[in-house]
Amino acid sequence: MATSYDYTPLFRSSVGFDRLFNLLENAQRDRSISDWPPYDIVKTGDDSYRISIAVAGFAEGDLDITFQTHLLTVTGKKQDFLSEAYLRGIAGRPFEHRFELADHVRVSGAGLSNGLLTIDLVREIPEALKPRKVSIQSGSALGRPDAAPQIEAQSAA
C-alpha cells in the first residue's frame, strides 16, 4: 500500500524549504526502485562518511560515479557480454543508485576492491559559515560608532 502526500499547502506557507520538500518527494518516489545491488552507508568520523556498494562482477570500466551539487549518482552497466549461456550466475544487470547529499558534503575519493565499490565523503563547512565568537566590550565603548564589535574565528574542535 503506497501512500502519496501532497505538500502543496506547505509550499504556500513556507519560504526556503523547497529542498526539504523535494527530498521528501524523492524519498517517497524512490521506495519503488530496487535496492540492488546492496549498499551500506557508514559514518566513519565526525564529518566523514563511506558508501560501500556490492558490485561483484563489475570492473572499473563498468562503473560510473557522478557528483553534482547535493546529488551523487552511481551507475553500473556491464560492457562485455559473454556468449555463454549461464544457468545460474552473478547478477550483472544495469543499476543506478542516487544519493542526496547534505550541504557542504563532497566526494573525497572512490575505490574498487574485492567486489566492493567504496566512496568516501567528507563534510567541509566553509570558514564563513562556522560559528564565530563575539568579544564583549566595556560599557563605554558601546555608544561610540567607531567601536565596531570584534569577531574572532573560533577554532574547530
N, C-alpha and C positions, 0 to 999 in steps of 0.2 A: 504494500500500500504506500504510494508516494503522495506526499502532501506538498502542495505548492503554496507559497506565501507571496502576497502582493505587498511590496514595500513602497508603493506609490504614495500613500498618506505620509509616510516618514520622510520622503523626499520633499514634500511640501512644507514640512515644519522644521527642517534641519538645514544647516549650511556647513559644507566642508566634509561631510561624511560619505561622499559618493563612493570612495574607495572601499569603505566598510560594507556598504550595501552591495557593491559589485562582488566582494569576496563572499558574502552570504549567498548571492545568486549563483556564483560559480561553484561553490561547495555543494549546493543543492543539485545543480546540473551534473556535476562530476560523479555523484553517487552511482549512477547507472553505468559508468565506464569501468571496464575490467581493471583489476589491480594486478594484472600480470605484466611484467614479472614482479615478484615481491620485492619490497624495499624496506629499509629501516631509516629512520631519522634519529640521530643521536646528538645530544648536547655534549660536546667534548670539553667545554670550558665556559667561562662567564659570557664570552662574546664569540664563541665559535661552535660550529655545528658540522656534522658529517651526514651525508646521504649515501647509503650503500644500496646498490641495486644488483640483484642476482641476474647476471646476463650470460649464463653458461652457454657456450656455443657461438657467441658473438665475438668477432675480432674488433680491433680498434677502428678499422675502416668501416665497420658496420654500424657504428655508434656516432651520434651527433649530439653535442651539448651546446645549447644556445642560451645566452644570458642577456636579457633586456632589463630595463628598469622594472623591478618588482616581479619579474617572471623568469623562471628557469625552466627550460624545456629540454627533455632528454628523449631522443628518438632512436630506435634501432630497426634496421632493415638489413636482412642478410643479402649480401651482394652475389655470393656464389651459390647457385642451385645445383645440387648433385643429381645425376640422372638415376641414382639407385632408388629402389622402392623400399622405403622403411616400413616395417610392420609396426614398430614402436620406436620412438626416438625422442631426442631432446627437442623441446618446442623451439621453433625458430621463426615464429610468426612476427610480423612487424608490431611495434608498440610505440606508444608515446605517453610520457608522464609529464605533467605540468605542475610546477610548484610555485605558489605565490609566496614571494619573499617580503619581509618587512622592510621598512625604510632603513637605508644605510647598510643593508646586507649585500655582500658581493661574493662572487666565487673566487676563492684563493688558489684552487688547484683541483686537478682530477687525475685519477689513475685507474688502471685496469690490471687486476692481479687475481689469479686463481678463480676466474669466473665472476668476480665482484667488481663492479664499477663504483669507485668511491669519489664523491665530490665534496670538497671541503669548502665551507662557507665561513665568513667572518663578518661580524657587525662592527663597523668603524663609524663612530659618531664624530662629525666634524667639530673642530675646536669651537667654532662659533655657536654650536648648539649645546655644548657641555655646560653644566652648571658653573656659575662663577660666584665668587664671594664678594660681597659689597662691604667695604670698610665703613665703620661708623665713625663720624667726626664729632667733635665737640659742638655744643650748642651755639657758640659764637660764629662758627663757620657756616652754619646752615642758612642764615639770612643773606649771605653775600652771593651775588650772581656769578662771581669769578671762582667760587669754590665748588667746582663740579665734583660729584661723587667719584671716588677712585674705585675701580673694579680690578680685582686681581684674579688671574686664572687659577682655578683650583686644580691641583694635580689629581690625576685619576688614580684611584686606589685599587 
